[in-house]
Amino acid sequence: MSSLLIKNASVVSPIYDVVKRQDIYIQDGIIKSIFPDINITADNVIDAEGLHAFPGFIDIHVHLRDPGFTHKEDIITGCDAAAAGGITTLVCMANTSPVADNTEVLEYIINKAEDAKVKVYPIAAVTKNLEGKELTDFATLKNAGAIAVSDDGHPIEDENVMEKALELACELDLPLFSHCEDLKIVKDGIINHGIISEKLDVPGIHHDSEDNITAREIALAEKTGAKIHIQHVSTKKSVELILDAKIRGINITAETAPHYFALTEDELLKKDADFRMNPPLRTQEDTEVILQGLSDGIIDCIVTDHAPHSPEEKADFLTAPNGIVGLETSFAVTLTYLYYKSNFSLMEIARLMSQNAGIILDIPHCIMQEGCIADIALVDINKKWTVDPQQFRSKSRNTPFKGQELTGKVITTIKNGEIIYWGL
């Protein structure tokens, strides 16, 4: 048996909606006691004076690039980066090489993740080789450990294929995550269609690309009764569509990422490919609606869509692949922009970065009460720091927050009662 005692922490409880100064006693990976002034002997003691104890963060949208693209990231380095960001559980996408559309790839991921610092749940592909044509064997993939299915990075263009996928997912009680993008609209666009794309004279991606497929997925979810999760929401209209769907009782959840409420398309004037991702950065109006959607519970959780690329790949603004890294900055960006600039409470942030994701996928998650799993992030909410990509634990450095001063730093990350990250 192993034990850990955390003293003097300001405990952020998303279920009781309070922050209280308490001690946390952990034994064999479970919170056994949580109240002030615990006087008990433990194997390890952490004095968390001045720190807040958050439930360990859960990121349900991560590209670990393993197998196949391990020059960008691998399961071990990605999980090291996650631990440094206070993340104790992550969900990895299927667009690996080979694609996670078979049991062999899932077994590879699960087996390699046994040696990783954080818990890893794999998502399997909806269609074979992400081609949007033939469905994978959902039942077999679920039995092999797939937590959900998604062709993220490759939209399913054929409505009939998506409808069949949702019907099958519904039968198996398997969440389906949708990458909402209409390629007929996207064409060769690389940034948001609008003033900035016109000023730079580069092809733009109209918001209809996202909105049209979001509307389609909602209609299909209503028709089939399936659970649909809308990935990386970035537009005002999509938020409105999701709100309407929730009001009508459709089984829908949604996510967004920090860059969609912290940055706008104006950043593209720098002509730096580290500000290019898909969907692209949108307008100030879109950003404000994303913030409101998070506040109102329309958007359920915050993810990173961590998508590492090498410096060589990101060197050219026009030809670089889309995607940014985010595991090590997600909490700090969220705290800076939601807590300090938009009056979100710490409890709201805990729900958006941990509890809601755990509920969406029905996976074990910490709710900061006795009997729950001891996944905890100890953070200094007042610490200011400047993002230096060269200090990242990730293999890749493609962050749009480089050089930016943020407020809030993860100091210690605990998974199953064991310290997996100890910062400065």
Rosetta blueprint (number, residue, H / E / L):
1 M L
2 S L
3 S E
4 L E
5 L E
6 I E
7 K E
8 N E
9 A E
10 S E
11 V E
12 V E
13 S E
14 P L
15 I L
16 Y L
17 D L
18 V E
19 V E
20 K E
21 R E
22 Q E
23 D E
24 I E
25 Y E
26 I E
27 Q E
28 D L
29 G L
30 I E
31 I E
32 K E
33 S E
34 I E
35 F E
36 P L
37 D L
38 I L
39 N L
40 I L
41 T L
42 A L
43 D L
44 N E
45 V E
46 I E
47 D E
48 A L
49 E L
50 G L
51 L L
52 H E
53 A E
54 F E
55 P E
56 G L
57 F E
58 I E
59 D E
60 I E
61 H E
62 V E
63 H L
64 L L
65 R L
66 D L
67 P L
68 G L
69 F L
70 T L
71 H L
72 K L
73 E L
74 D L
75 I H
76 I H
77 T H
78 G H
79 C H
80 D H
81 A H
82 A H
83 A H
84 A H
85 G L
86 G L
87 I E
88 T E
89 T E
90 L E
91 V E
92 C E
93 M L
94 A L
95 N L
96 T L
97 S L
98 P L
99 V L
100 A L
101 D L
102 N L
103 T H
104 E H
105 V H
106 L H
107 E H
108 Y H
109 I H
110 I H
111 N H
112 K H
113 A H
114 E L
115 D L
116 A L
117 K L
118 V L
119 K E
120 V E
121 Y E
122 P E
123 I E
124 A E
125 A L
126 V L
127 T E
128 K H
129 N H
130 L H
131 E L
132 G L
133 K L
134 E L
135 L E
136 T L
137 D L
138 F H
139 A H
140 T H
141 L H
142 K H
143 N H
144 A L
145 G L
146 A L
147 I L
148 A E
149 V E
150 S E
151 D L
152 D L
153 G L
154 H L
155 P L
156 I L
157 E L
158 D L
159 E H
160 N H
161 V H
162 M H
163 E H
164 K H
165 A H
166 L H
167 E H
168 L H
169 A H
170 C H
171 E H
172 L H
173 D L
174 L L
175 P L
176 L E
177 F E
178 S E
179 H L
180 C L
181 E L
182 D L
183 L H
184 K H
185 I H
186 V H
187 K L
188 D L
189 G L
190 I L
191 I E
192 N E
193 H L
194 G L
195 I H
196 I H
197 S H
198 E H
199 K H
200 L H
201 D L
202 V L
203 P L
204 G E
205 I E
206 H L
207 H L
208 D H
209 S H
210 E H
211 D H
212 N H
213 I H
214 T H
215 A H
216 R H
217 E H
218 I H
219 A H
220 L H
221 A H
222 E H
223 K H
224 T H
225 G L
226 A L
227 K L
228 I E
229 H E
230 I E
231 Q L
232 H L
233 V L
234 S L
235 T L
236 K H
237 K H
238 S H
239 V H
240 E H
241 L H
242 I H
243 L H
244 D H
245 A H
246 K H
247 I H
248 R L
249 G L
250 I L
251 N L
252 I E
253 T E
254 A E
255 E E
256 T E
257 A L
258 P H
259 H H
260 Y H
261 F H
262 A H
263 L L
264 T L
265 E H
266 D H
267 E H
268 L H
269 L H
270 K H
271 K L
272 D L
273 A H
274 D H
275 F H
276 R L
277 M L
278 N L
279 P L
280 P L
281 L L
282 R L
283 T L
284 Q H
285 E H
286 D H
287 T H
288 E H
289 V H
290 I H
291 L H
292 Q H
293 G H
294 L H
295 S H
296 D L
297 G L
298 I L
299 I L
300 D L
301 C E
302 I E
303 V L
304 T L
305 D L
306 H E
307 A L
308 P L
309 H L
310 S L
311 P L
312 E L
313 E L
314 K L
315 A L
316 D L
317 F L
318 L L
319 T L
320 A L
321 P L
322 N L
323 G L
324 I E
325 V L
326 G L
327 L L
328 E L
329 T L
330 S H
331 F H
332 A H
333 V H
334 T H
335 L H
336 T H
337 Y H
338 L H
339 Y H
340 Y H
341 K H
342 S H
343 N L
344 F L
345 S L
346 L H
347 M H
348 E H
349 I H
350 A H
351 R H
352 L H
353 M H
354 S H
355 Q H
356 N H
357 A H
358 G H
359 I H
360 I H
361 L H
362 D L
363 I L
364 P L
365 H L
366 C L
367 I L
368 M L
369 Q L
370 E L
371 G L
372 C L
373 I E
374 A L
375 D L
376 I E
377 A E
378 L E
379 V E
380 D E
381 I E
382 N E
383 K E
384 K E
385 W E
386 T E
387 V L
388 D L
389 P H
390 Q H
391 Q H
392 F L
393 R L
394 S L
395 K L
396 S L
397 R L
398 N L
399 T L
400 P L
401 F L
402 K L
403 G L
404 Q L
405 E E
406 L E
407 T E
408 G E
409 K E
410 V E
411 I E
412 T E
413 T E
414 I E
415 K E
416 N L
417 G L
418 E E
419 I E
420 I E
421 Y E
422 W E
423 G L
424 L L
